[in-house]
């Protein structure tokens, strides 16, 4: 996840929303079983796992952020 965040943060996303969504989809397909986009360029990626832990990666074209609710030892 750390490498993904660094990659996304260092990518030049100047251009169209669709171009940006395509880059995000390509990155997320390596981790997620389902990756979709809608007409506004929003990307939804779902990773199936054996636990109920969830990660939300929410980003704007020029901003990426995460919310951490628990840290394991």
MODELLER restraints for C-alpha pairs under 7 A, 6 or more apart:
rsr = mdl.restraints
at = mdl.atoms
rsr.add(forms.Gaussian(group=physical.xy_distance, feature=features.Distance(at['CA:13:A'], at['CA:20:A']), mean=5.83, stdev=0.5))
rsr.add(forms.Gaussian(group=physical.xy_distance, feature=features.Distance(at['CA:13:A'], at['CA:61:A']), mean=6.72, stdev=0.5))
rsr.add(forms.Gaussian(group=physical.xy_distance, feature=features.Distance(at['CA:17:A'], at['CA:41:A']), mean=5.81, stdev=0.5))
rsr.add(forms.Gaussian(group=physical.xy_distance, feature=features.Distance(at['CA:18:A'], at['CA:41:A']), mean=5.59, stdev=0.5))
rsr.add(forms.Gaussian(group=physical.xy_distance, feature=features.Distance(at['CA:21:A'], at['CA:41:A']), mean=5.65, stdev=0.5))
rsr.add(forms.Gaussian(group=physical.xy_distance, feature=features.Distance(at['CA:21:A'], at['CA:42:A']), mean=6.84, stdev=0.5))
rsr.add(forms.Gaussian(group=physical.xy_distance, feature=features.Distance(at['CA:21:A'], at['CA:43:A']), mean=6.39, stdev=0.5))
rsr.add(forms.Gaussian(group=physical.xy_distance, feature=features.Distance(at['CA:25:A'], at['CA:35:A']), mean=6.37, stdev=0.5))
rsr.add(forms.Gaussian(group=physical.xy_distance, feature=features.Distance(at['CA:25:A'], at['CA:43:A']), mean=6.91, stdev=0.5))
rsr.add(forms.Gaussian(group=physical.xy_distance, feature=features.Distance(at['CA:28:A'], at['CA:45:A']), mean=6.70, stdev=0.5))
rsr.add(forms.Gaussian(group=physical.xy_distance, feature=features.Distance(at['CA:29:A'], at['CA:35:A']), mean=6.47, stdev=0.5))
rsr.add(forms.Gaussian(group=physical.xy_distance, feature=features.Distance(at['CA:31:A'], at['CA:47:A']), mean=6.68, stdev=0.5))
rsr.add(forms.Gaussian(group=physical.xy_distance, feature=features.Distance(at['CA:32:A'], at['CA:45:A']), mean=6.07, stdev=0.5))
rsr.add(forms.Gaussian(group=physical.xy_distance, feature=features.Distance(at['CA:32:A'], at['CA:46:A']), mean=5.43, stdev=0.5))
rsr.add(forms.Gaussian(group=physical.xy_distance, feature=features.Distance(at['CA:32:A'], at['CA:47:A']), mean=4.28, stdev=0.5))
rsr.add(forms.Gaussian(group=physical.xy_distance, feature=features.Distance(at['CA:33:A'], at['CA:46:A']), mean=6.17, stdev=0.5))
rsr.add(forms.Gaussian(group=physical.xy_distance, feature=features.Distance(at['CA:33:A'], at['CA:47:A']), mean=5.61, stdev=0.5))
rsr.add(forms.Gaussian(group=physical.xy_distance, feature=features.Distance(at['CA:33:A'], at['CA:48:A']), mean=6.83, stdev=0.5))
rsr.add(forms.Gaussian(group=physical.xy_distance, feature=features.Distance(at['CA:34:A'], at['CA:45:A']), mean=5.55, stdev=0.5))
rsr.add(forms.Gaussian(group=physical.xy_distance, feature=features.Distance(at['CA:34:A'], at['CA:46:A']), mean=5.21, stdev=0.5))
rsr.add(forms.Gaussian(group=physical.xy_distance, feature=features.Distance(at['CA:35:A'], at['CA:44:A']), mean=5.72, stdev=0.5))
rsr.add(forms.Gaussian(group=physical.xy_distance, feature=features.Distance(at['CA:35:A'], at['CA:45:A']), mean=4.32, stdev=0.5))
rsr.add(forms.Gaussian(group=physical.xy_distance, feature=features.Distance(at['CA:35:A'], at['CA:46:A']), mean=6.57, stdev=0.5))
rsr.add(forms.Gaussian(group=physical.xy_distance, feature=features.Distance(at['CA:36:A'], at['CA:43:A']), mean=5.72, stdev=0.5))
rsr.add(forms.Gaussian(group=physical.xy_distance, feature=features.Distance(at['CA:36:A'], at['CA:44:A']), mean=5.32, stdev=0.5))
rsr.add(forms.Gaussian(group=physical.xy_distance, feature=features.Distance(at['CA:36:A'], at['CA:45:A']), mean=6.49, stdev=0.5))
rsr.add(forms.Gaussian(group=physical.xy_distance, feature=features.Distance(at['CA:37:A'], at['CA:43:A']), mean=4.49, stdev=0.5))
rsr.add(forms.Gaussian(group=physical.xy_distance, feature=features.Distance(at['CA:37:A'], at['CA:44:A']), mean=6.24, stdev=0.5))
rsr.add(forms.Gaussian(group=physical.xy_distance, feature=features.Distance(at['CA:56:A'], at['CA:66:A']), mean=6.66, stdev=0.5))
rsr.add(forms.Gaussian(group=physical.xy_distance, feature=features.Distance(at['CA:57:A'], at['CA:65:A']), mean=6.57, stdev=0.5))
rsr.add(forms.Gaussian(group=physical.xy_distance, feature=features.Distance(at['CA:57:A'], at['CA:66:A']), mean=5.57, stdev=0.5))
rsr.add(forms.Gaussian(group=physical.xy_distance, feature=features.Distance(at['CA:58:A'], at['CA:64:A']), mean=6.34, stdev=0.5))
rsr.add(forms.Gaussian(group=physical.xy_distance, feature=features.Distance(at['CA:58:A'], at['CA:65:A']), mean=5.92, stdev=0.5))
rsr.add(forms.Gaussian(group=physical.xy_distance, feature=features.Distance(at['CA:58:A'], at['CA:66:A']), mean=6.62, stdev=0.5))
rsr.add(forms.Gaussian(group=physical.xy_distance, feature=features.Distance(at['CA:59:A'], at['CA:65:A']), mean=6.12, stdev=0.5))
